[in-house]
Structures are given as C-alpha cells and as structure tokens.
Amino acid sequence: MDFLRPATWQEALSARADRPGAAPVQGGTDVMVEINFDVRRPEALLDLTRVPELGRWEVVDGVYRIGANVTYARVITELGGALPGLAQAARTVGSPQIRNRGTVGGNLGAASPAGDSHPPLLAAGAVVEAESRDGGVRLIPAEEFYLGVKRSALRPDELIRAIRVRPAPGPQYFSKVGTRNAMVIAVCSFAIALDPAARRAGTGIGSAAPTPRRALEAEEFLAAELDWDAPLPPALARRFGELCARAADPIDDVRGTAAYRRHAVAVLARRTLGWAWDDHLGRRAA
Ligand SMILES: Cc1cc2nc3c(=O)[nH]c(=O)nc-3n(C[C@H](O)[C@H](O)[C@H](O)COP(=O)(O)OP(=O)(O)OC[C@H]3O[C@@H](n4cnc5c(N)ncnc54)[C@H](O)[C@@H]3O)c2cc1C
C-alpha cells in the first residue's frame, strides 16, 4: 500500500485528483480501524497531517474556519467558548487518546449517522468547505452534506478543507445516550442552538435516522410559539420533544430499538431545550 505524504494543500489536492483510490487519513481513528478489521483496503493512504492549513483555525469575517485536521482535544480547549455545542459533543467522543487524534473533519469524512460532531454542526448551521484541484472551493451547508449511511456530498476528487461556523449567538447544548459514559457509539444524540436575536432555535438529531438531520417541524414550532421573554411552558417543551421524535427515523440494532431511540430523542430534545432556556433567561437577567 502506497503512503502519500503531501506537505502542502496544493500537493494534497493534486494527489487526491491523481489517485482517487487513495484514502485520506488525518487522525486515522476510523481509517486504521477499518484497515485492521479488513473493512477496506485502499490502494494508498493520503496522509494529510503535514498540511499546515488543515491544523489551524481562524476567524474570518466573524466566522470560525476550523481546519479539517483540528482535533477534538483542541476544539474543547481552544474553541469551547465560541462553539459550546461542538465542544460538548467533542468531550463525549471516545477517550483522551481518540480526542487527541480524532478530528471533526474526519468525522465528516466518515459521515456515520452516529458521528457526534454532526448534530451540533447542523444545529449551528455550519458549512463544510470542500475543495478539489480542478473544481475549486465548494461550500456545502451541513444539512446538505449527509446523503445516506456513511455517504456524503463530497465528490471523489474533493477534500474537506475546513468547517465554517458562526460563534454561538446564544446557548447551545449537546446530549447523547450511550450504553455507558465513555468509548461508546451514540445510541442517539441531540443538539440545540438558540439564536435569541433571530428568535430561532436550530436542531440536530444523531444516530436516529440514516443520516444526521434537523428537526425542521420542531424548529418551526418553536419559532412560532416561543415567547422569548417568558419562562418555558412545560407543555411547549414536551411538544417540541414529540416533534423532534417525529423527525427521527431510527432502526432497531444491537445498541437500541427504534422505539427506544424515538423516545430518547424526545427526552433529549426536551431537556436540552430546558437547559438552553435557563441559560437564555439567566443571561437576560444578568
Ligand atoms: C475507540 C474509538 C472510539 C470512538 N468514539 C467515537 C465517539 O464517541 N464519537 C464519534 O463520533 N466517533 C468516535 N470514533 C470514531 C472516530 O474517532 C471519529 O469519527 C473521528 O472524528 C475520526 O477522525 P479522524 O481524524 O481520526 O479520521 P480518519 O480516520 O483519519 O478519517 C475518517 C474518514 O474521513 C476521511 N477523511 C479524513 N480527512 C479527510 C479530509 N480532509 N477530506 C476528506 N475526507 C477525509 C477518511 O478517508 C475516512 O473515510 C471512535 C473511534 C474509536 C477507534
């Protein structure tokens, strides 16, 4: 198996265009497991860890642009203030070793419905920055990125350059159900992001449908019904949970039944909305 080690972004894009059978690798926490278990045997590995741009984040016109190779550990320590929903999700990923190697870019590359980055990226309206040598830069909204189980809108000659996301305009929460507290794939997960100025709440459901997805009807319900100056009515929170559960399309598998997942999505949605609402009212009172 060839091992390609571009040192620049342009070299990486050229290698991607010339060797479509080469698997990009960053932290390797998905790729190496798949090779070890013989799930895939790519003709080559395209190691992106030497490309400096991918390991950096910056703020451009007020938007965070996070290089694809920025690890979960760095999201937690460096971006937790600006992107609390993504940082909360990062804290639940694997173990310290996995968080030190694994990346949000790799999570997107794998496009697993259970990936923990996806719900907060959906809720926050993130955009995936993809690029190819011959096609240039393409900006893909997170909600258009996930096409099926482990299938994304990324073209064969494209690489993920960065993730673009606005700093949180309001409270954000992520919550996940697993069979234990660490080193688990989510049974299901949920993220919420409030935007008090726009009077909107974004949502993201994980591991409860063939792809991560937003709960659009639930978002519209909140936009129409919420009084942003008042305490959260319990009946409204319950209805929000029900609408989120209705947006899910889960399966029965070894980790949980479809019925349990649907129920758990409703509970996570109701709880995260409650936590976010407490923060929202607390900030107004402060
Ligand atoms: C023990 C263990 C526990 C785990 N726990 C969790 C968990 O709790 N939650 C969770 O979500 N995941 C978990 N994972 C899965 C994995 O850690 C994550 O999906 C991680 O985000 C992958 O990032 P990476 O940089 O290691 O990706 P890699 O393995 O390097 O790549 C992953 C995929 O993305 C592609 N890719 C990588 N970089 C790019 C790029 N720049 N452009 C295009 N494609 C690219 C690769 O070809 C591959 O298909 C776990 C894995 C292990 C081994």
The ligand as an SDF file (V2000), in Angstrom:
LIG
                    3D

 53 58  0  0  0  0  0  0  0  0999 V2000
  -12.0920    3.6440   20.2670 C   0  0  0  0  0  0  0  0  0  0  0  0
  -12.8460    4.6180   19.3940 C   0  0  0  0  0  0  0  0  0  0  0  0
  -13.8530    5.3860   19.9480 C   0  0  0  0  0  0  0  0  0  0  0  0
  -14.5690    6.2920   19.1490 C   0  0  0  0  0  0  0  0  0  0  0  0
  -15.5440    7.0370   19.7240 N   0  0  0  0  0  0  0  0  0  0  0  0
  -16.2480    7.9130   18.9590 C   0  0  0  0  0  0  0  0  0  0  0  0
  -17.2840    8.7030   19.5330 C   0  0  0  0  0  0  0  0  0  0  0  0
  -17.5610    8.6390   20.7360 O   0  0  0  0  0  0  0  0  0  0  0  0
  -17.9600    9.5600   18.7160 N   0  0  0  0  0  0  0  0  0  0  0  0
  -17.6740    9.6780   17.3800 C   0  0  0  0  0  0  0  0  0  0  0  0
  -18.3150   10.4720   16.6800 O   0  0  0  0  0  0  0  0  0  0  0  0
  -16.6890    8.9320   16.8050 N   0  0  0  0  0  0  0  0  0  0  0  0
  -15.9860    8.0540   17.5560 C   0  0  0  0  0  0  0  0  0  0  0  0
  -14.9980    7.2930   16.9800 N   0  0  0  0  0  0  0  0  0  0  0  0
  -14.7720    7.3970   15.5270 C   0  0  0  0  0  0  0  0  0  0  0  0
  -13.6610    8.4080   15.1430 C   0  0  0  0  0  0  0  0  0  0  0  0
  -12.7880    8.6670   16.2210 O   0  0  0  0  0  0  0  0  0  0  0  0
  -14.2800    9.7360   14.6760 C   0  0  0  0  0  0  0  0  0  0  0  0
  -15.1240    9.5250   13.5550 O   0  0  0  0  0  0  0  0  0  0  0  0
  -13.2110   10.7790   14.2960 C   0  0  0  0  0  0  0  0  0  0  0  0
  -13.8410   12.0350   14.1580 O   0  0  0  0  0  0  0  0  0  0  0  0
  -12.4670   10.4540   13.0220 C   0  0  0  0  0  0  0  0  0  0  0  0
  -11.4910   11.4810   12.8290 O   0  0  0  0  0  0  0  0  0  0  0  0
  -10.0380   11.0970   12.2600 P   0  0  0  0  0  0  0  0  0  0  0  0
   -9.3020   12.3720   12.0600 O   0  0  0  0  0  0  0  0  0  0  0  0
   -9.3850   10.0630   13.0900 O   0  0  0  0  0  0  0  0  0  0  0  0
  -10.4800   10.4860   10.8400 O   0  0  0  0  0  0  0  0  0  0  0  0
   -9.7220    9.4640    9.8950 P   0  0  0  0  0  0  0  0  0  0  0  0
   -9.8130    8.0820   10.4160 O   0  0  0  0  0  0  0  0  0  0  0  0
   -8.3880    9.9640    9.5390 O   0  0  0  0  0  0  0  0  0  0  0  0
  -10.6900    9.6090    8.6200 O   0  0  0  0  0  0  0  0  0  0  0  0
  -12.0710    9.3100    8.7250 C   0  0  0  0  0  0  0  0  0  0  0  0
  -12.7230    9.3450    7.3410 C   0  0  0  0  0  0  0  0  0  0  0  0
  -12.6690   10.6500    6.8030 O   0  0  0  0  0  0  0  0  0  0  0  0
  -11.9010   10.6710    5.6060 C   0  0  0  0  0  0  0  0  0  0  0  0
  -11.1170   11.9000    5.6700 N   0  0  0  0  0  0  0  0  0  0  0  0
  -10.2200   12.2540    6.6150 C   0  0  0  0  0  0  0  0  0  0  0  0
   -9.7860   13.5030    6.3970 N   0  0  0  0  0  0  0  0  0  0  0  0
  -10.4240   13.9630    5.2990 C   0  0  0  0  0  0  0  0  0  0  0  0
  -10.4110   15.1930    4.5830 C   0  0  0  0  0  0  0  0  0  0  0  0
   -9.6760   16.2550    4.9700 N   0  0  0  0  0  0  0  0  0  0  0  0
  -11.1990   15.3030    3.4940 N   0  0  0  0  0  0  0  0  0  0  0  0
  -11.9880   14.2670    3.0960 C   0  0  0  0  0  0  0  0  0  0  0  0
  -12.0490   13.0920    3.7400 N   0  0  0  0  0  0  0  0  0  0  0  0
  -11.2710   12.9360    4.8320 C   0  0  0  0  0  0  0  0  0  0  0  0
  -11.0790    9.3900    5.6290 C   0  0  0  0  0  0  0  0  0  0  0  0
  -10.7140    8.9260    4.3340 O   0  0  0  0  0  0  0  0  0  0  0  0
  -12.0430    8.4450    6.3220 C   0  0  0  0  0  0  0  0  0  0  0  0
  -13.0210    7.9730    5.4140 O   0  0  0  0  0  0  0  0  0  0  0  0
  -14.2600    6.3910   17.7650 C   0  0  0  0  0  0  0  0  0  0  0  0
  -13.2210    5.6210   17.2070 C   0  0  0  0  0  0  0  0  0  0  0  0
  -12.5270    4.7490   18.0270 C   0  0  0  0  0  0  0  0  0  0  0  0
  -11.4230    3.9220   17.4010 C   0  0  0  0  0  0  0  0  0  0  0  0
  1  2  1  0
  2  3  1  0
  2 52  2  0
  3  4  2  0
  4  5  1  0
  4 50  1  0
  5  6  2  0
  6  7  1  0
  6 13  1  0
  7  8  2  0
  7  9  1  0
  9 10  1  0
 10 11  2  0
 10 12  1  0
 12 13  2  0
 13 14  1  0
 14 15  1  0
 14 50  1  0
 15 16  1  0
 16 17  1  0
 16 18  1  0
 18 19  1  0
 18 20  1  0
 20 21  1  0
 20 22  1  0
 22 23  1  0
 23 24  1  0
 24 25  2  0
 24 26  1  0
 24 27  1  0
 27 28  1  0
 28 29  2  0
 28 30  1  0
 28 31  1  0
 31 32  1  0
 32 33  1  0
 33 34  1  0
 33 48  1  0
 34 35  1  0
 35 36  1  0
 35 46  1  0
 36 37  1  0
 36 45  1  0
 37 38  2  0
 38 39  1  0
 39 40  1  0
 39 45  2  0
 40 41  1  0
 40 42  2  0
 42 43  1  0
 43 44  2  0
 44 45  1  0
 46 47  1  0
 46 48  1  0
 48 49  1  0
 50 51  2  0
 51 52  1  0
 52 53  1  0
M  END
$$$$
